[in-house]
Amino acid sequence: MPNTIKLRISGAALLAALAAGIPLDGMATAGRIDFAVGDVRALAADGRSRPLARGGDVASGEMIDTGNGRAQLRFTDGAQVSLAPQTQFRIDDYRFAGQADGSEKGFFSLLKGAMRTITGVVGRRNRDNYRVSTIVATIGIRGTEFSVTYGNSISVTTGEGSNEVCNAAGCLILNSGGTAFVA
């Protein structure tokens, strides 16, 4: 009988742990909102929209729209992304299982607006596993901190490390303090 009780407690603990780790909408958590000011929203691929507030989860496949507000996200690999007002930022494909094993990915799209990021674990082992895309160019990490402003063109500034900015005309490496403009 003691083994049966122990098994039931273990089963209940396992179910509680699984329930805590899996969001109700069935999507794996990519990160959480550190802060949100204004009407910041998450838009799912199926068109559902929900407000975001501090502590709220964001998932791969969702787009964050800051409207007139601002937001800062912290991804499960430790990366931080700050989003300016009037920004639309999509989490295209984000995977991190708790350690760098080669399967991790951080693919994002800046649809409009401005962002600043400090990268986390994703991309440290394989830099091709992290990128921010716009219609104008794609930014790949070669360092740890950069900002992007996107309208009809993009401006990329590398704060620390280096980044690679590529489009159909070729690629440019930006080192610390460097800025590139792509029309």
N, C-alpha and C positions, 0 to 999 in steps of 0.2 A: 504493500500500500504506500509506503513512503516514496517509492520510485514513481508511482502514478501521480502523486501530488507534485513532485519535483518536475515531472514532464509537463504537466499542465501549466505550471508557473513558467517554465521555460517557453512553452508554446505561446502563452499569453504575452510574455516579454518580446518574443520574436514578432508576433503580430503587431504589437504596439510600435516596435522599432520600424517595421516595414511601412506601417501607416504614416508614421512621422516623416519618413524619407520620400514618400511618393505623393505629389500633389494630387488633389481630388480630380483635377481635369485630365490626369493621366500623363502629363508631360513632365519630363525630368527637369528639375531646377537647374538653371544655368548660373543664377546669381540672385542677389537680393538688392533692394533699394536701400542705400545708405541714407539718402535724404531726397525728398521731392518737395518742390515749392510750386504752387499753382496747379493747374489742371493737367497733370501728367498722366498719360494713359498708355496701357498696353493693348495692342491690337493683335489678335490671333489670326492665323492664316485663313480661318473660316469667316472672318469679319467680326467676330465677337470683340467687344471693347470693354475694358474695365479700368477703373481708376487705380493709380499706383500711389502708395504712401510708404513711409519709412518701414522697413522690415518686410515689405511685399516681395514675393518671388517673381522672377522673370524666367522664361523658358526659351529654349532653342526654337526658332520659328516665329517668335513674337517680334513685333515692331514697337519701339517705344517712341511716342510722340509727345514732346514737351509742351506744345502749344505756346502759351506765353510764360510758361514756367521753366524750371530747371530741374535736373535730376543727376544723381550720382549713383552708379551701380558698382557693386563689388561682386566679381565672378568667383566661382568656387575654387579657381586656381590662384586667387589672390589679386588678379588684375582689377584695376579700377578704371571706370570710364565716366567722365563728367560730360554732361550734355547741356548745351546752351539753349536759350529760348528759340523757338521756331525750328527745332531739330527733329528729324525723323531718322532713327537708328534701328536697323534690323539685325537680329541675332540669327544669321542664316543657318549656321551649323556649329553648335558648341558641344564639345564632349570633353569631360575630364573625370576620370575615375578615382582621383585622389592621389595619383602619382604619375610622373612622366614615364610612360611605357611605350611611346610611339604611336598610340591610338588617339591621343588627345588632339583636339581641333578647336580653333577659334576663327571662324569665318564670319565676317560682319559686313554690312552695307551701310554707308552713310548716304541716305537718300536726299537729304538737304540739311542745312544748318552747320553747326560747329561742334566739335568734340575735342576732348583732351584725354589721353589714355596713358596709364602706366601699366605695362604688360606684367603678367604673372608667369606661372610655370609653363603654360601652353606656349609652344613655339621655341622654348629654350633648347630642347633636344633637336628638333627639326623645324627650322625657321619657315619652311614651306607650309607648316600647319597653322600659321596665323597670318591673316590679312584683313585689311579694310578696303572694300571696293566702293567706287563711285562710277558713274557713267563715264567720267573724264579720265580716271586713272585708278590703279590699284596700289595700295601701300602695303609693303611687307616689312616685318620687323627685322632689324639688324641691331637693335638696341632695346631700350626700355621705356622711353618716354617721348611722346610726340603729340602734336595737335594738328587738326585738319579743319579747314573752313571750306564749305562747299556750297556753291550757288550754281552759276553757269560755268564756273571754273573752280579749281581747288587751289588752296594755299596750304602747304605742309611745312611745319616747323618742327625740327628735331631739338628737343631740350637736352636729352642725355642719350649717348650711344649713337647709333646711326640707323637710318631707314632707307629702304629702296622704294622709289616711286617709279612705276612703269605704266606706259600706255603703248599704243601702236607705233609710236616714233622711237621707242626704246626705253631704257631704264637709267635712272640717276640715283646715285648714292648720296644721301644727305647725312653729314656728320653733325655732332653736337653744335648747336647754334645756327645750323644751316636752314635756309628757307627756300622752297621751290614753288613756283607758280605754274600751273598747267591750265592753259586756256581751254 
